[in-house]
């Protein structure tokens, strides 16, 4: 069960949230608050992976709460569903620009949209709730997202994917913004020009009348034949790169002449395809013109966001082959991995590698007051934050919620170790049985 903090005292909104969470069969449980201080404490100690903020709220200052989250994005990385009652959401969107937004919904549309949004989240938990942890378990994740011609689908799926890649430390802030624009533009094109068959002239007339293109899409979807059409987004995320393919059920278009055309002066629209081509590499279409694909390269082992509590600690830089610590030496130092790849040797043999995905190096000897169990060297250049035991204890005293996060991190590592041990034990028993059945050499019992 995942707890979802809800910053709202609106009975109608809260009723909708409670009802839809109850339909999740215990997967989601909303938590409502009476005081703002309680919300901040909950965020610090529960570290929820999803939050609902009502910016139409009079009893809470949601922007102040959001600033608490912004102070340490390394810790508070969970997605946000924002609700508002403004006729123009541009100002709010600007306020939320650097937050991990899943969706921004008007209060008037929340009752209808929230069930659909929660369904999208439930179906795509692997790109919201893992923060890259599955990268330790799987070499890649892939899936197919089939979406209706609904503006909510466009924004929700785009936000889920870009937030995931950013929080998993696979892309930086600049790459995230570019990918967000590219996905958004290509998905909108697939829906409005492909499935809804809105041509350039019709869109121009609509926009010149001062109306929102999303309203035209909704108008087109009143036709049952149009509404039945889908957009399919295939994705594959590996440690090295992400690949995407977007296909609509339209008739396609002459993409060759469109890409070859000279750049036009910016107008009301018509720049989406050009922008996407600038922001991502390898943009290609099928012959028909109703499917587009592209890839983005990851910045593997390049950089980690530095936690707020370590920002003033000593930063160390290592060159290729430099020794960071030696097997057997006493230590009271923990390292936070900012960037680079570290090679771990035990008894002269390479046993593992560490990257910013692992976050820490040397935590076991640090916590158990033991000697170093391995020698660690830098592969290429790397940057580490050096943290002494006394500094670490003082930091946890001042920020106890970090202790909870670090305990969870260690628990996850132990779970992975237990899974690996169980797998090796199963393989051993299978080998032992096979040898006994064929009267081969006796397998030692330990």
Phi, psi and omega in degrees: 000132179252123180280133179244109176292134181241115178265085181195137173246016180278112183302322182291314178297314183295327177295317178298316181297314180299315182298312184289325177293325178295332179281354180277005178059045175084003181286324180236141178226114180287146176236118182258152186232154176257333184231148183294324180298326179294324181295313182299316179297320179298315180298322182289321188261335179264336180049056184295147182270356176210142181223151175239118180245126173262106179280000172272000185288136178263335185272347180231148175262091185295326179294324177294320177294319179298325178295328174299320179292318182295333182298332181215075182296338177300323183270313185263075185263356186296157181285154183237132169257119183254134178244140180214168179235018179278139177293338178235115185267009184298318181296318179294319179300324177293321177297328185262008191304321183259015178263160179277075184278131172271314180200150173243119186237138171288147181302323182294337182255359187297315184302321181280325187275328187299316178303319179293318180296317180296324176297317178300316181295317180297323182283347185229042183298330184294341178250019174230317192259006187253337182049039176084000182299324181294347177295337177281341185255328183234146176285332180203159171234146180212162180187171177235121179257114179258118186239151176280174177279062186236127179305328179297320178300317182303306185290319183296311181294320178298315180295317181300314183290312183291322176297318181300310183298323179290314182289335176277004177065029179267335175224157178268182182299317181294316178296324178298314180298318180293316179296321179300313179297314183298312180297315182300313181295317182290324177291318177298316178301317181298321182282308187284316182272326181279288186287321183270352177055040177273116181272175186300316183293317180296319180294321179299314180299319182295313181291324179294338177277001177085016183259158182277135181298331179296327177291326177292321177299316178297323179296316179297327183285356173290341174280121185299327180292319178293315183299332182285343181286148183237159169244131181251127177243109176266138177221148172224124181243116177245172177301331186269325187202167172239138179240139182227146173219127182242124182230133177250179181253028178273184182275353182087182181204169181277083185289334181297312180292328180293317180288329182281343183296148177295149180299128180269162174295138179305132179229207180293329180195185178100003182254358185302312182296319178297318180295316179299320181293332177283326189272337178231154182263155173071028179294124182218151181242155170285171184301320183291328180092018178248014175216132179233143180222156177196168178230156170230140178274142179271157176264063186305129175058028183270310187200143175247145170293133182277125178302147182305318186288345179258002189299330182262002180284165184291132178258130180242141178243136181236142177266176183300126178086353181291141180275128179269318175206159183243146179301131177094344182283147177283149183203152169228033186240136174247147179241134171261127186275111178275314180203161176104181177235132183246135179259130184249120181244133174237124183053038175082358181251140177289120183249336179191171173233152179236142178226179176304338176299330181278346175069305186237155173230131176084022184288331183289310178295328178297313184281328184265000181058036178262174171282162178298132181271355182204162172263135182237129177236161181269131173262109189074198179275149178211158179231130181231151172259123182268128184230118178282160181299319181296316178297320181296315180298317179296320180295319179292325177299319181281334182227068187301336180295337176292328177299322178294316180297316181294326175296320177295320180298315178295322178297321178295320179294319178296322178297318178295320179296317179297319179297319179294319179297317179298320180294317179295322179295320178297318179295322179296313181296323178295317179295318180299315180296318180297317180295319180294320181294328183255012176055040178274192181300147181289132178275127180299150182279346175205000000 
